Amino acid sequence: MRAVVSFVFAGWLAVLCQPVEAAPLPGAERGLRMATEVVEYECTTDGVTEKQNVEINVELTMPDDATTGRQMSIGWRGTYVTGSELRAPAGGLSGVKLYAYAALTGIANLTSATGVSEHLSTIAGGEIIPLPTAAVSLKTTASNAGTASVRPAAVNIGPSPTAPVIECEVRNADELTAYTLTVTRDGQSSTSPSPSATPSASATTSGSPKPTRTVTATVTAAVPDDDDDVAPAARDAIETPIGAAATGGGGEAGPDGRMYVLTGLAICLAAGAGLLLRRRLLAR
């Protein structure tokens, strides 16, 4: 008996005490908007023939509130892969900045985002060019709503974006993961349908509705008593009953009834005259 009670009690505990789900890891939650992968660059230095192969761990952070007509920001952060750093030319660098780019496809008139770092420190020739420790904001503005694919793009070093000293182009662009950026219309959420300007079918005009008047007209055809005053065509139309057979004579079919009436009247007159004559003979 105790074994049965223990078994039932354990079953109730299993039903009531469900396992607690583990809370999502912060990294997994951030991964919805953030991506990091190795980007391979081929860097060309102004006035130097030899090119450098550089690898940078690029981390992109997607905005979660991008809307049309408003500037948005994609976060860019980079760290070198050990042994594949970018080095300054023999003459060194001074007064330069890092310019980072992202390539965007999928939304019309939205092709790139651009960001610039603070001035880099003076760098002697042959030294590693330090990457910004703070995230660089890549700015862009979308005029159309939609979903864009985002990939890391070029990195340049120079005093201005139009006068780069070092230009680094992506070598493995086709191998990079395309990350999603959703842009919604200003003032609307991505799941809310746009309001329709079409008036509702149930809309009614203002004012009191006019009552509907129904007029019923009855047409009665006057039929003269004397058939002689009626044209033959009209008489035929009047005497033919509605619904007469289309293949027969209708109301005109059969003998004339007036003959029977006249015959009966003559018989009655003859009978009456016979009775009067008989009474007179009996009276004599």
GUMARVO-958532 format. One line per 4 residues: for each residue x, z, y of N, C-alpha, C. Coordinates in Angstrom, 3 decimals. Layout:
<nodes>
X/Z/Y/X/Z/Y/X/Z/Y; ...
</nodes>
This chain:
<nodes>
0.825/0.000/-1.206/0.000/0.000/0.000/0.859/0.000/1.256; 1.904/0.841/1.233/2.807/0.879/2.396/3.468/-0.467/2.624; 3.794/-1.166/1.543/4.444/-2.483/1.687/3.508/-3.465/2.372; 2.206/-3.393/2.022/1.237/-4.300/2.643/1.099/-4.001/4.121
1.008/-2.711/4.480/0.881/-2.329/5.890/2.106/-2.767/6.673; 3.292/-2.589/6.124/4.526/-2.994/6.804/4.564/-4.499/7.020; 4.090/-5.247/6.019/4.100/-6.710/6.129/3.156/-7.176/7.243; 1.961/-6.564/7.299/0.993/-6.930/8.350/1.525/-6.565/9.720
2.128/-5.372/9.845/2.672/-4.931/11.129/3.787/-5.864/11.605; 4.656/-6.306/10.688/5.746/-7.226/11.050/5.194/-8.574/11.489; 4.095/-9.023/10.854/3.488/-10.297/11.251/2.938/-10.239/12.655; 2.259/-9.128/13.001/1.749/-8.982/14.369/2.874/-8.940/15.393
3.952/-8.294/15.058/5.091/-8.267/15.978/5.645/-9.661/16.209; 5.695/-10.489/15.164/6.227/-11.849/15.297/5.355/-12.688/16.200; 4.031/-12.442/16.140/3.115/-13.224/16.983/3.179/-12.786/18.433; 3.187/-11.476/18.664/3.137/-10.949/20.024/4.466/-11.048/20.752
5.560/-10.865/20.046/6.887/-10.841/20.678/7.545/-12.203/20.522; 7.202/-13.136/21.392/7.790/-14.467/21.358/9.209/-14.425/21.902; 10.104/-15.280/21.432/11.468/-15.288/21.938/11.520/-15.696/23.398; 12.381/-15.043/24.117/12.552/-15.323/25.544/13.451/-16.533/25.714
12.953/-17.555/26.521/13.757/-18.751/26.760/14.885/-18.436/27.726; 16.031/-19.012/27.450/17.184/-18.786/28.316/16.977/-19.481/29.646; 17.396/-18.820/30.714/17.293/-19.410/32.052/18.234/-20.589/32.167; 17.824/-21.665/32.922/18.694/-22.829/33.050/19.996/-22.467/33.744
21.044/-23.066/33.279/22.352/-22.805/33.871/22.427/-23.396/35.262; 23.105/-22.716/36.190/23.226/-23.269/37.545/23.824/-24.663/37.531; 24.793/-24.921/36.659/25.416/-26.237/36.623/24.440/-27.313/36.218; 23.525/-26.991/35.260/22.545/-27.986/34.825/21.570/-28.306/35.938
21.194/-27.293/36.693/20.280/-27.531/37.810/20.950/-28.371/38.884; 22.187/-28.089/39.186/22.904/-28.853/40.199/23.161/-30.271/39.733; 23.236/-30.455/38.410/23.533/-31.782/37.891/22.451/-32.785/38.198; 21.255/-32.309/38.555/20.188/-33.233/38.903/20.500/-33.956/40.203
21.298/-33.358/41.053/21.623/-33.965/42.341/23.121/-34.222/42.503; 23.915/-33.812/41.542/25.357/-33.879/41.701/25.984/-34.562/40.500; 27.027/-35.346/40.746/27.715/-36.062/39.671/29.200/-36.096/39.965; 30.010/-35.907/38.928/31.467/-35.960/39.066/32.038/-36.833/37.962
32.876/-37.779/38.326/33.577/-38.592/37.335/34.840/-39.161/37.949; 35.729/-39.604/37.075/37.019/-40.119/37.515/36.850/-41.556/38.019; 37.299/-41.774/39.244/37.262/-43.104/39.848/38.700/-43.608/39.961; 38.924/-44.795/39.443/40.264/-45.399/39.494/40.366/-46.315/40.710
41.415/-46.086/41.521/41.609/-46.858/42.747/42.922/-47.650/42.672; 42.888/-48.769/43.341/44.119/-49.521/43.610/44.326/-49.499/45.113; 45.402/-48.862/45.539/45.619/-48.609/46.963/46.722/-49.511/47.519; 46.415/-50.130/48.644/47.358/-51.006/49.336/47.734/-50.378/50.661
49.059/-50.246/50.923/49.557/-49.673/52.172/50.015/-50.787/53.087; 49.636/-50.662/54.359/49.990/-51.681/55.340/51.514/-51.798/55.446; 52.022/-53.021/55.267/53.457/-53.284/55.372/54.245/-52.978/54.119; 53.551/-52.551/53.047/54.232/-52.230/51.791/53.697/-53.163/50.706
54.598/-53.799/50.000/54.188/-54.751/48.963/53.666/-54.040/47.727; 54.338/-52.993/47.350/53.961/-52.293/46.122/52.642/-51.560/46.296; 51.759/-51.635/45.270/50.466/-50.960/45.289/50.533/-49.701/44.434; 49.620/-48.787/44.729/49.570/-47.532/43.979/48.265/-47.446/43.186
48.383/-46.999/41.960/47.206/-46.719/41.138/46.895/-45.227/41.239; 45.722/-44.929/41.756/45.338/-43.548/42.051/44.039/-43.240/41.303; 43.955/-42.013/40.792/42.731/-41.553/40.125/42.236/-40.287/40.819; 40.945/-40.311/41.170/40.348/-39.184/41.896/39.063/-38.767/41.189
38.943/-37.472/40.965/37.665/-36.923/40.491/36.706/-36.864/41.682; 35.740/-37.782/41.720/34.818/-37.861/42.852/33.509/-37.189/42.475; 33.095/-36.286/43.317/31.832/-35.580/43.128/30.867/-36.027/44.210; 29.731/-36.620/43.810/28.694/-37.050/44.749/27.498/-36.118/44.636
26.974/-35.700/45.768/25.791/-34.849/45.814/24.676/-35.605/46.512; 23.576/-35.849/45.780/22.456/-36.609/46.330/21.538/-35.713/47.157; 21.026/-36.197/48.259/20.027/-35.413/49.010/18.690/-35.437/48.272; 17.933/-34.360/48.384/16.628/-34.305/47.723/15.477/-34.452/48.710
15.775/-34.783/49.974/14.723/-34.930/50.982/14.914/-36.200/51.800; 15.424/-37.257/51.178/15.689/-38.494/51.913/14.374/-39.184/52.273; 14.216/-39.523/53.539/13.019/-40.208/54.018/13.418/-41.373/54.899; 12.517/-42.314/55.058/12.799/-43.496/55.868/12.884/-43.127/57.352
13.767/-43.847/58.044/13.901/-43.653/59.479/14.672/-42.423/59.902; 15.163/-41.656/58.917/15.914/-40.438/59.263/17.254/-40.459/58.536; 18.312/-40.121/59.272/19.643/-40.153/58.684/19.750/-39.155/57.535; 20.301/-39.631/56.425/20.503/-38.763/55.269/21.988/-38.607/55.004
22.336/-37.646/54.184/23.746/-37.349/53.927/23.986/-37.228/52.430; 24.982/-37.961/51.932/25.439/-37.865/50.540/26.787/-37.143/50.553; 26.852/-36.047/49.836/28.104/-35.282/49.834/29.182/-35.958/48.985; 30.419/-35.988/49.503/31.569/-36.561/48.789/32.678/-35.524/48.743
33.171/-35.251/47.556/34.297/-34.337/47.407/35.229/-34.929/46.350; 36.531/-34.912/46.636/37.488/-35.517/45.724/38.674/-34.616/45.427; 39.144/-34.676/44.184/40.363/-33.989/43.760/41.161/-34.960/42.882; 42.459/-34.937/43.055/43.318/-35.852/42.300/43.354/-35.494/40.817
43.512/-36.537/40.015/43.895/-36.346/38.629/45.408/-36.169/38.620; 45.886/-35.097/37.999/47.319/-34.790/38.035/48.159/-35.975/37.551; 49.135/-36.331/38.373/50.018/-37.443/38.056/49.560/-38.779/38.607; 48.386/-38.801/39.251/47.858/-40.065/39.806/47.474/-39.884/41.271
48.309/-39.173/42.040/48.020/-38.879/43.436/48.422/-40.047/44.349; 47.836/-40.077/45.529/48.175/-41.069/46.559/49.276/-40.490/47.450; 50.330/-41.282/47.663/51.469/-40.799/48.449/51.607/-41.597/49.735; 52.160/-40.909/50.767/52.328/-41.524/52.080/53.463/-42.533/52.052
53.408/-43.558/52.921/54.513/-44.532/52.985/55.788/-43.878/53.510; 56.842/-44.618/53.444/58.166/-44.082/53.807/58.193/-43.548/55.239; 57.461/-44.177/56.139/57.461/-43.724/57.533/56.596/-42.525/57.794; 55.863/-42.047/56.787/55.000/-40.888/56.961/53.687/-41.250/57.655
52.823/-40.270/57.796/51.526/-40.470/58.444/51.256/-39.343/59.422; 50.606/-39.715/60.524/50.248/-38.713/61.521/48.998/-39.200/62.273; 48.094/-38.257/62.562/46.878/-38.602/63.309/45.912/-39.504/62.559; 45.860/-39.319/61.259/44.965/-40.171/60.465/43.830/-39.331/59.866
42.785/-40.027/59.408/41.646/-39.404/58.760/41.361/-40.127/57.443; 40.566/-39.477/56.621/40.129/-40.113/55.383/38.699/-40.622/55.591; 38.476/-41.881/55.219/37.150/-42.499/55.302/36.684/-42.811/53.881; 35.567/-42.190/53.485/35.020/-42.367/52.132/33.720/-43.148/52.214
33.469/-43.931/51.173/32.288/-44.798/51.142/31.557/-44.654/49.803; 30.275/-44.943/49.839/29.451/-45.017/48.623/28.665/-46.315/48.677; 28.544/-46.973/47.532/27.791/-48.226/47.440/26.378/-47.929/46.962; 25.381/-48.523/47.642/23.977/-48.311/47.299/23.309/-49.658/47.026
22.524/-49.710/45.974/21.756/-50.908/45.635/20.351/-50.499/45.227; 19.399/-51.425/45.395/18.025/-51.174/44.960/17.029/-51.061/46.083; 17.489/-50.802/47.312/16.602/-50.715/48.467/17.074/-51.740/49.495; 16.144/-52.526/49.987/16.486/-53.586/50.942/17.124/-52.999/52.194
18.174/-53.670/52.669/18.896/-53.299/53.902/19.581/-51.936/53.811; 19.823/-51.471/52.595/20.562/-50.224/52.403/21.672/-50.502/51.392; 22.909/-50.674/51.883/24.002/-51.118/51.016/25.138/-50.116/50.903; 25.286/-49.233/51.893/26.432/-48.323/51.842/26.182/-47.082/52.674
27.014/-46.072/52.421/27.045/-44.846/53.218/28.504/-44.552/53.541; 28.747/-44.056/54.753/30.118/-43.860/55.236/30.308/-42.432/55.728; 31.474/-41.841/55.378/31.804/-40.503/55.858/33.250/-40.423/56.313; 33.543/-39.500/57.206/34.893/-39.344/57.738/35.262/-37.864/57.730
36.516/-37.584/57.395/37.008/-36.211/57.355/37.624/-35.829/58.704; 38.032/-34.587/58.788/38.794/-34.159/59.952/40.193/-34.774/59.875; 40.953/-34.672/60.986/42.320/-35.209/60.994/43.162/-34.543/59.904; 43.881/-35.373/59.168/44.795/-34.838/58.171/46.078/-34.371/58.851
46.729/-33.427/58.243/47.994/-32.929/58.808/49.070/-34.009/58.723; 50.112/-33.845/59.502/51.225/-34.800/59.453/51.855/-34.771/58.063; 52.079/-35.971/57.538/52.561/-36.084/56.155/53.869/-36.865/56.168; 54.854/-36.288/55.567/56.157/-36.964/55.499/56.102/-38.076/54.450
57.037/-39.036/54.578/57.089/-40.154/53.653/57.278/-39.711/52.214; 56.480/-40.306/51.335/56.594/-40.002/49.918/55.824/-38.784/49.469; 55.255/-38.018/50.408/54.499/-36.829/50.022/53.060/-37.204/49.642; 52.453/-36.325/48.879/51.056/-36.548/48.472/50.136/-36.379/49.685
49.272/-37.343/49.881/48.300/-37.252/50.978/47.193/-36.291/50.537; 47.022/-35.170/51.212/46.018/-34.196/50.760/44.598/-34.726/50.976; 43.744/-34.416/50.041/42.327/-34.749/50.192/41.610/-33.599/50.892; 40.546/-33.873/51.638/39.840/-32.802/52.360/39.309/-31.751/51.381
39.467/-30.505/51.773/38.947/-29.420/50.929/37.437/-29.257/51.108; 36.959/-29.568/52.291/35.514/-29.494/52.541/34.856/-30.818/52.147; 33.591/-30.736/51.796/32.858/-31.946/51.425/32.721/-32.868/52.624; 32.868/-34.160/52.382/32.700/-35.171/53.414/31.268/-35.700/53.320
30.575/-35.725/54.457/29.191/-36.201/54.471/29.158/-37.704/54.714; 28.629/-38.432/53.734/28.467/-39.877/53.879/27.090/-40.129/54.472; 27.076/-40.709/55.670/25.829/-40.880/56.399/25.270/-42.288/56.224; 23.945/-42.357/56.165/23.247/-43.643/56.142/21.782/-43.402/56.466
21.080/-44.469/56.842/19.662/-44.384/57.171/18.930/-45.528/56.490; 17.837/-45.208/55.816/17.044/-46.220/55.115/15.811/-46.560/55.934; 15.534/-47.846/56.053/14.327/-48.285/56.747/13.186/-48.558/55.775; 13.505/-48.612/54.476/12.500/-48.875/53.454/12.534/-47.784/52.392
11.364/-47.472/51.846/11.277/-46.488/50.772/11.594/-47.151/49.440; 11.996/-46.324/48.479/12.309/-46.845/47.153/13.324/-45.974/46.443; 13.880/-46.520/45.374/14.880/-45.811/44.579/16.165/-46.610/44.575; 17.262/-45.975/44.979/18.559/-46.642/45.058/19.502/-46.098/43.992
20.418/-46.960/43.568/21.498/-46.556/42.668/22.754/-46.343/43.505; 23.431/-45.226/43.265/24.585/-44.842/44.094/25.829/-44.754/43.225; 26.920/-45.362/43.693/28.227/-45.282/43.028/29.302/-44.997/44.075; 30.372/-44.314/43.671/31.500/-44.138/44.586/32.103/-45.497/44.945
32.571/-45.612/46.185/33.167/-46.876/46.641/34.548/-46.587/47.229; 34.961/-47.401/48.184/36.346/-47.372/48.695/36.686/-46.057/49.395; 37.986/-45.823/49.481/38.550/-44.716/50.258/39.688/-45.292/51.104; 39.617/-45.051/52.413/40.656/-45.557/53.323/41.284/-44.408/54.099
42.534/-44.633/54.496/43.273/-43.669/55.318/43.743/-44.400/56.566; 43.441/-43.821/57.759/43.886/-44.455/58.996/43.364/-43.732/60.205; 43.740/-44.187/61.403/43.276/-43.532/62.624/41.815/-43.852/62.944; 41.295/-44.981/62.440/39.905/-45.371/62.675/39.429/-46.216/61.489
38.107/-46.357/61.321/37.630/-47.140/60.179/37.983/-48.621/60.274; 38.211/-49.101/61.483/38.553/-50.520/61.642/40.060/-50.771/61.628; 40.879/-49.709/61.551/42.335/-49.883/61.522/42.940/-49.040/60.413; 42.602/-49.338/59.142/43.128/-48.524/58.039/44.612/-48.799/57.787
45.356/-47.737/57.485/46.761/-47.878/57.103/46.862/-48.042/55.580; 45.993/-47.338/54.863/45.959/-47.422/53.399/44.507/-47.726/52.996; 44.343/-48.733/52.160/43.020/-49.111/51.658/43.002/-48.986/50.135; 42.050/-48.226/49.636/41.929/-48.001/48.195/40.598/-48.573/47.702
40.686/-49.571/46.820/39.505/-50.223/46.254/39.278/-49.735/44.814; 38.009/-49.612/44.440/37.656/-49.132/43.099/37.985/-50.199/42.059; 38.665/-49.791/40.990/39.022/-50.720/39.915/38.036/-50.693/38.758; 37.366/-49.578/38.546/36.452/-49.438/37.400/35.003/-49.294/37.852
34.603/-50.095/38.829/33.246/-49.974/39.387/32.169/-50.182/38.323; 32.389/-51.124/37.433/31.378/-51.420/36.412/31.232/-50.296/35.388; 32.241/-49.439/35.275/32.201/-48.350/34.305/31.589/-47.072/34.878; 31.394/-47.042/36.186/30.893/-45.830/36.824/29.385/-45.703/36.615
28.954/-44.462/36.504/27.530/-44.178/36.343/26.803/-44.388/37.664; 25.642/-45.026/37.581/24.806/-45.202/38.775/23.864/-44.009/38.880; 23.942/-43.287/39.976/23.105/-42.113/40.175/21.941/-42.443/41.099; 20.817/-41.794/40.848/19.561/-42.146/41.511/19.389/-41.405/42.832
18.984/-42.164/43.847/18.635/-41.595/45.146/17.238/-42.092/45.491; 16.303/-41.170/45.653/14.917/-41.525/45.967/14.659/-41.340/47.451; 14.150/-42.395/48.079/13.808/-42.361/49.499/12.306/-42.540/49.628; 11.654/-41.585/50.283/10.212/-41.662/50.497/9.917/-41.992/51.949
8.688/-42.389/52.191/8.288/-42.684/53.565/8.186/-41.399/54.362; 8.521/-41.489/55.628/8.521/-40.312/56.483/7.128/-39.699/56.518; 7.037/-38.402/56.244/5.766/-37.697/56.283/4.997/-37.736/54.987; 5.565/-38.352/53.945/4.877/-38.437/52.661/5.797/-37.942/51.571
5.190/-37.341/50.535/5.967/-36.949/49.374/6.043/-38.115/48.427; 6.965/-38.032/47.459/7.156/-39.141/46.527/5.983/-39.310/45.582; 5.123/-38.267/45.439/3.996/-38.363/44.515/2.662/-38.568/45.212; 2.647/-38.476/46.568/1.383/-38.625/47.284/1.128/-40.081/47.598
-0.046/-40.601/47.237/-0.328/-41.995/47.577/-0.540/-42.175/49.057; -0.206/-43.349/49.552/-0.385/-43.630/50.967/-1.862/-43.702/51.288; -2.276/-43.181/52.480/-3.698/-43.202/52.820/-4.178/-44.619/52.993; -5.407/-44.862/52.561/-5.969/-46.214/52.648/-6.765/-46.357/53.918
-6.592/-47.503/54.576/-7.335/-47.774/55.799/-8.677/-48.417/55.505; -8.999/-48.680/54.256/-10.247/-49.323/53.894/-11.377/-48.319/53.978; -12.450/-48.612/54.715/-13.547/-47.639/54.825/-14.202/-47.420/53.488; -14.745/-46.216/53.326/-15.390/-45.866/52.067/-16.671/-46.653/51.894
-16.973/-46.964/50.633/-18.174/-47.737/50.359/-19.434/-46.936/50.642; -19.313/-45.584/50.682/-20.468/-44.739/50.919/-20.711/-44.487/52.398; -19.864/-45.039/53.267/-20.023/-44.829/54.694/-21.301/-45.500/55.174; -22.056/-44.846/56.086/-23.281/-45.401/56.629/-23.168/-45.487/58.128
-23.935/-46.364/58.736/-23.917/-46.514/60.182/-24.673/-45.373/60.814; -24.279/-45.023/62.037/-24.919/-43.921/62.731/-26.269/-44.358/63.258; -27.135/-43.378/63.551/-28.451/-43.683/64.079/-29.511/-43.573/63.002; -30.793/-43.492/63.457/-31.890/-43.369/62.505/-32.162/-44.706/61.856
-32.326/-44.755/60.559/-32.605/-46.029/59.908/-34.006/-46.513/60.227; -34.169/-47.822/60.413/-35.468/-48.398/60.703/-36.307/-48.449/59.436; -37.633/-48.077/59.555/-38.482/-48.127/58.355/-38.706/-49.555/57.910; -38.895/-49.723/56.629/-39.139/-51.045/56.053/-40.634/-51.281/55.955
-41.102/-52.406/56.544/-42.516/-52.761/56.517/-42.737/-53.807/55.448; -43.753/-53.557/54.603/-44.111/-54.503/53.549/-45.464/-55.106/53.870; -45.544/-56.397/53.988/-46.785/-57.096/54.328/-47.209/-57.895/53.117; -48.446/-57.685/52.676/-49.000/-58.414/51.538/-50.116/-59.322/52.036
-50.002/-60.604/51.812/-50.994/-61.579/52.265/-51.734/-62.134/51.062; -53.056/-62.133/51.142/-53.884/-62.688/50.071/-54.569/-63.950/50.584; -54.393/-65.031/49.924/-54.971/-66.316/50.326/-56.144/-66.618/49.423; -57.299/-66.812/50.022/-58.509/-67.132/49.263/-58.977/-68.521/49.624
-59.176/-69.342/48.646/-59.624/-70.721/48.889/-61.153/-70.769/48.850; -61.748/-71.336/49.927/-63.209/-71.476/49.996/-63.653/-72.662/49.175; -64.590/-72.405/48.268/-65.080/-73.464/47.388/-66.525/-73.773/47.749; -66.810/-74.949/48.255/-68.207/-75.281/48.625/-69.093/-75.247/47.396
-70.373/-74.906/47.646/-71.324/-74.862/46.557/-71.690/-76.239/46.059; -71.711/-77.191/46.968/-72.122/-78.538/46.598/-70.921/-79.336/46.150; -70.943/-79.791/44.913/-69.816/-80.544/44.405/-69.657/-81.877/45.083; -70.736/-82.352/45.731/-70.633/-83.665/46.376/-69.751/-83.630/47.604
-69.611/-82.403/48.240/-68.791/-82.291/49.445/-67.322/-82.108/49.128; -67.005/-82.015/47.845/-65.615/-81.773/47.455/-65.025/-83.062/46.930; -63.804/-83.384/47.386/-63.134/-84.597/46.914/-62.865/-84.471/45.431; -62.835/-85.623/44.698/-62.609/-85.542/43.250/-61.343/-84.821/42.873
-60.266/-85.084/43.622/-58.995/-84.423/43.289/-59.098/-82.917/43.473; -59.794/-82.485/44.579/-59.952/-81.054/44.831/-60.844/-80.422/43.787; -61.944/-81.150/43.390/-62.843/-80.600/42.387/-62.121/-80.398/41.055; -61.293/-81.364/40.701/-60.542/-81.219/39.464/-59.642/-79.997/39.500
-59.014/-79.777/40.685/-58.113/-78.631/40.799/-58.870/-77.323/40.709; -60.089/-77.273/41.288/-60.856/-76.027/41.294/-61.420/-75.739/39.913; -61.963/-76.798/39.232/-62.645/-76.573/37.978/-61.712/-76.373/36.809; -60.446/-76.749/36.960/-59.500/-76.576/35.862/-59.023/-75.130/35.820
-59.283/-74.373/34.799/-58.858/-72.956/34.743/-57.351/-72.840/34.648; -56.834/-71.754/35.184/-55.402/-71.491/35.113/-55.018/-71.238/33.666; -53.972/-71.888/33.262/-53.525/-71.707/31.898/-54.122/-72.699/30.942; -54.786/-73.766/31.444/-55.348/-74.765/30.548/-54.245/-75.437/29.780
-54.574/-75.921/28.572/-53.572/-76.557/27.731/-53.036/-77.799/28.404; -51.706/-77.951/28.386/-51.095/-79.088/29.055/-51.356/-80.384/28.331; -51.768/-80.334/27.071/-51.963/-81.559/26.287/-53.427/-81.918/26.128; -54.413/-81.165/26.662/-55.836/-81.437/26.499/-56.529/-81.603/27.817
-57.860/-81.603/27.797/-58.637/-81.793/29.010/-58.910/-80.549/29.766; -58.590/-79.411/29.216/-58.783/-78.149/29.915/-60.242/-77.865/30.124; -60.627/-77.555/31.369/-62.006/-77.219/31.698/-62.936/-78.394/31.619; -62.448/-79.633/31.601/-63.281/-80.822/31.542/-63.646/-81.190/30.119
-63.054/-80.603/29.104/-63.298/-80.981/27.721/-64.688/-80.554/27.265; -65.416/-81.372/26.352/-66.724/-81.019/25.793/-67.869/-81.573/26.608; -69.145/-81.490/26.106/-70.316/-82.005/26.821/-70.640/-81.203/28.059; -71.481/-81.847/28.946/-71.852/-81.205/30.202/-72.942/-80.178/29.935
-72.814/-79.000/30.401/-73.791/-77.938/30.160/-75.096/-78.144/30.911; -75.112/-78.957/31.950/-76.330/-79.154/32.731/-77.411/-79.860/31.910; -77.009/-80.634/30.960/-77.986/-81.337/30.116/-78.803/-80.325/29.317; -78.150/-79.287/28.793/-78.857/-78.267/28.032/-79.817/-77.483/28.924
-79.417/-77.240/30.140/-80.269/-76.498/31.069/-81.547/-77.291/31.367; -81.385/-78.576/31.677/-82.547/-79.416/32.004/-83.479/-79.550/30.806; -82.904/-79.703/29.590/-83.731/-79.824/28.386/-84.539/-78.555/28.158; -83.917/-77.418/28.310/-84.633/-76.159/28.124/-85.741/-75.978/29.142
-85.474/-76.402/30.407/-86.494/-76.271/31.452/-87.706/-77.145/31.127; -87.451/-78.346/30.606/-88.571/-79.249/30.251/-89.406/-78.666/29.129; -88.770/-78.071/28.153/-89.507/-77.453/27.046/-90.373/-76.316/27.541; -89.831/-75.506/28.454/-90.593/-74.382/28.986/-91.820/-74.875/29.751
-91.654/-75.925/30.559/-92.783/-76.477/31.316/-93.862/-77.029/30.380; -93.414/-77.698/29.317/-94.384/-78.252/28.366/-95.153/-77.146/27.657; -94.448/-76.067/27.308/-95.111/-74.953/26.645/-96.120/-74.289/27.568; -95.739/-74.146/28.815/-96.662/-73.531/29.770/-97.905/-74.388/29.976
-97.700/-75.697/30.074/-98.858/-76.597/30.254/-99.751/-76.555/29.033; -99.194/-76.457/27.839/-99.993/-76.391/26.618/-100.843/-75.138/26.556; -100.291/-74.032/27.003/-101.037/-72.786/26.995/-102.211/-72.843/27.963; -101.990/-73.405/29.150/-103.094/-73.528/30.132/-104.202/-74.402/29.595
-103.811/-75.499/28.942/-104.828/-76.402/28.413/-105.606/-75.725/27.300; -104.981/-74.930/26.475/-105.658/-74.246/25.377/-106.632/-73.215/25.893; -106.248/-72.496/26.960/-107.141/-71.493/27.516/-108.400/-72.134/28.078; -108.252/-73.272/28.722/-109.422/-73.933/29.284/-110.381/-74.420/28.164
-109.817/-74.919/27.073/-110.660/-75.381/25.960/-111.388/-74.222/25.320; -110.743/-73.089/25.179/-111.399/-71.926/24.608/-112.481/-71.393/25.523; -112.273/-71.508/26.821/-113.256/-70.987/27.764/-114.567/-71.783/27.690; -114.583/-73.002/27.320/-115.796/-73.793/27.211/-116.547/-73.350/25.969
</nodes>
